[in-house]
Amino acid sequence: MQRFFNMFNVIGSLLLVIAALGFVSGGKWIAETGTKPSKETAIVYLGAGLLMLANGYMSHKVSQRSN
């Protein structure tokens, strides 16, 4: 039996945590050096995290079906 937390889910969860920290700090926590902090960056991390979680979910379902 394959575990549910494959790397897609782990990375997606980490991206969601980073996005949450970005929203809470107003973008200061995830700003790159020399750029102005913005909440739009947190939205990008949120979208990437959700896509990774969706990919992990689909990957898990397909691997269960083939077993």
N, C-alpha and C positions, 0 to 999 in steps of 0.2 A: 504494500500500500504506500502510495506516494504522499509525502507530507504536503499540507496545503500551502505552507509558507515557502514557495519557491523564490528565486531571486527577484522575479518581477514584483511579487508582493512585498518583499523586504524593501526594495528600492522605492516602490510606490509609497509605502508607509513613511519612509524617511523623507521623501519629497513633500508629503502632506505635513509632516512635523515642521519642516523648513518653511513651508508656506504659512503655517499658523504663526510661527515666530515672526515672519515678515509682516503679517497683518497686525500682530500685536505691537510690534516695534515701529510701525509706520514705514517699513521698508529699510530701516537702518541696519537691521541684523543681516540682511542678505545683499546689501549694496556692495558692488565691486569697488576696489580702490580707484579713486579719481572720478567716480560717478555720483550723481545726486541720488539719494534714496527715493524710491517711488513704490507705491503700492501695486503698480502694474507688474512689477517683477514677481510679487507674491502670487498674482493671478496666473502667471506663466507656470510657476512651480506647482500651483494647485492643479492646473490642467494637465501638466506632465504626470503628476502623482496619480490623478484619476485614470489617465490612460494606461499607466503601468499596472494599476490594480485591475483594470478591466482586462488587460492582456494576461495577467496572472490568473485571473478567474477562468478565462477561456482556455488557457493552457492546461489548467487543472482539470477542467471538464473533459477536454479532448483526451488527456492521458487516462482518465478514468474509463472512458468509453472504449479505449483500445485494450484495456486489461481484461 
